[in-house]
Amino acid sequence: MINRKKTKKEKKNFALKNPNSPKEKKLKYVIADAGYASEENYLYAIGEEKEPRFELLAPYQTYLKEQSKKFKKDLSKVQNWKYIEEDDCFICPNNRKVVFKYYQKRKNASGYIQDLKVYECEDCTDCPLKNGCTKAKGNRRVYWNTIYEEMKAKAKAALGDEQKAALYAKRKVDVESVFGNIKGNLRFTRFLLRGLHKVRTEFGIVAMAHNILKRAANSQTNFKNKETERMEKLIVFSIRSVFMDFLDKPMIF
Ligand code: SF4
């Protein structure tokens, strides 16, 4: 087989089909909303063999809540309790020790297994704070996911960084408005096809429709500006993405 250099067109096609290929430019950040901030996704972003895939900028479910005064004052939240590393225990609001008892595995809906540490208060009997602390009849238990908590702390630090926070804020404008248009105005709320390949093609057609409509709206201004030029490129990109697979395959009759 003759080894020849890839043409520019072939390189582009390769990058589109293999977004994470080491031969192509690596992703630096993936910006997503809280729905994607799971332990599995954070770990996937970190990658294996200490080779990070990308940085996942996604706030976990309770990220905003945790910033509120109400949450910070809520003594029933373990996040507000003191932790003593030497004894591996928390100190509850009633100054009692909540000690490590055992490990537990929990499978989530996607089949991912989480490792939890289960802590239990030494004695909740006669505690005047019990009603606000736990609904359990016995002692209060805490299910602590060490790995996820570490991931959450990293995500919190990243989102607190000025530059990264600005990137995340940009997503709300760039991405959410497109989702809003596609779901609200075009009423595309679910995929009709199944399977990655078919879904990709289906969404490519939707993206094409979105871009053509945007181009049409821009053309009403009667002059060609930078946004119009960008839209034209996007339309060509959408069409190529949708039909690339068909073009690459021989036609069989
Ligand atoms: S219920 Fe138990 S864990 Fe909660 S504050 Fe009272 S003693 Fe502490």
Residues whose N, C-alpha, C, O or C-beta is under 5 A from the ligand:
A	BS01	SF4	C92 P93 N94 R96 C121 D123 C124 C127 L129 K130 C133 R140
